[in-house]
């Protein structure tokens, strides 16, 4: 089997396609969560704590300057406000994943609790066995 054939077999396997779909959906979900945090959650929280925009919170370690060649040197900044936003985004994503896994586990338990239907051939064999017991 050639390498191209092996790759085609690998790429068309169900798990790889499921993974690709998961990555695409996860990327879109990440954008939604980012917008949720930055545009809906953080503005009211910032307003409650005194009109603070968390994304702009930072500690400047060194101011921006111009070097001897006239080239601008950017400031050295610790952007802890962006870190706060990222932590909140992580908590929201983790909670959403927890809820999905929790729902799937409940659904799985419900499926396991239902007794599986007895196959027809087993039922027929039971009838034959019971009939033979009656005749004996």
C-alpha positions in Angstrom: 0.0 0.0 0.0 1.5 3.3 -1.1 1.9 6.3 1.3 -0.8 8.2 -0.5 -3.3 5.3 -0.1 -2.4 5.1 3.6 -2.9 8.8 4.1 -6.3 8.7 2.3 -7.3 5.8 4.6 -6.1 7.7 7.7 -7.7 11.0 6.6 -11.1 9.4 5.8 -11.3 7.5 9.1 -14.2 8.7 11.2 -12.1 9.8 14.2 -10.1 12.2 12.2 -13.1 13.8 10.6 -14.8 14.0 14.1 -11.7 15.7 15.4 -11.6 18.2 12.6 -15.3 19.1 13.2 -14.5 19.4 16.9 -11.6 21.8 16.2 -13.7 24.0 13.9 -16.6 24.1 16.4 -14.2 24.7 19.3 -12.7 27.6 17.4 -16.0 29.2 16.8 -17.1 28.6 20.4 -13.9 30.3 21.6 -14.8 33.4 19.6 -18.3 33.4 21.0 -16.9 33.1 24.6 -14.4 35.9 23.9 -17.1 38.2 22.7 -19.3 37.2 25.7 -16.6 38.0 28.2 -15.3 41.2 26.5 -18.6 42.6 25.3 -21.2 41.4 27.8 -19.7 40.3 31.1 -16.7 42.6 31.7 -18.4 46.0 31.0 -21.0 45.7 33.8 -18.3 44.3 36.2 -16.0 47.2 35.2 -18.9 49.7 35.9 -19.6 48.1 39.3 -15.9 48.6 40.3 -15.7 52.2 39.2 -15.8 52.3 35.4 -12.7 50.2 35.0 -11.9 48.6 31.6 -10.2 45.4 32.6 -8.6 44.9 29.2 -6.6 48.2 29.7 -5.4 47.4 33.2 -1.6 47.1 33.1 1.6 47.9 35.0 4.1 49.8 32.9 7.6 48.6 33.7 9.4 50.9 31.2 7.8 53.8 29.3 8.0 53.9 25.5 11.1 55.8 24.3 13.1 56.7 21.2 16.5 55.2 20.7 19.6 57.0 19.4 18.7 56.1 15.8 15.3 57.7 16.2 13.5 54.4 16.2 10.6 54.2 18.7 11.0 51.5 21.4 7.7 50.3 22.7 6.8 50.3 26.4 7.4 47.2 28.5 4.0 46.4 30.1 2.5 43.7 32.3 -1.1 43.5 31.0 -2.8 41.9 34.0 -6.3 43.1 32.8 -6.1 40.9 29.7 -5.1 38.0 32.0 -8.2 38.6 34.1 -10.4 38.5 30.9 -8.6 35.3 29.8 -9.2 33.6 33.2 -12.9 34.5 33.0 -13.1 33.1 29.5 -11.4 29.9 30.7 -13.9 29.5 33.5 -16.9 30.0 31.1 -15.5 27.4 28.6 -14.7 24.9 31.4 -18.2 25.3 32.8 -19.8 24.9 29.4 -17.7 21.7 28.8 -18.7 20.5 32.2 -22.4 20.9 31.4 -22.0 19.1 28.1 -20.1 16.2 29.7 -22.6 16.1 32.6 -25.6 16.0 30.2 -23.9 13.2 28.1 -23.2 11.2 31.2 -26.8 11.5 32.3 -28.0 10.4 28.9 -25.5 7.5 28.9 -26.8 6.4 32.3 -30.4 6.6 31.1 -29.5 4.4 28.1 -27.7 1.9 30.3 -30.7 1.7 32.7 -33.0 0.7 29.9 -32.9 -3.1 29.4 -31.9 -4.1 26.0 -34.6 -5.7 23.9 -34.3 -9.5 23.8 -33.4 -10.7 20.3 -36.2 -12.6 18.5 -34.2 -15.8 18.1 -33.6 -15.9 21.9 -37.3 -15.5 22.5 -38.0 -18.3 20.0 -35.5 -20.6 21.7 -37.1 -19.9 25.1 -40.5 -20.8 23.7 -39.1 -24.1 22.4 -37.5 -24.8 25.7 -40.7 -24.1 27.7 -42.7 -26.2 25.2 -40.3 -29.1 25.6 -40.5 -28.8 29.5 -44.3 -29.0 29.3 -44.2 -32.2 27.1 -41.7 -34.0 29.4 
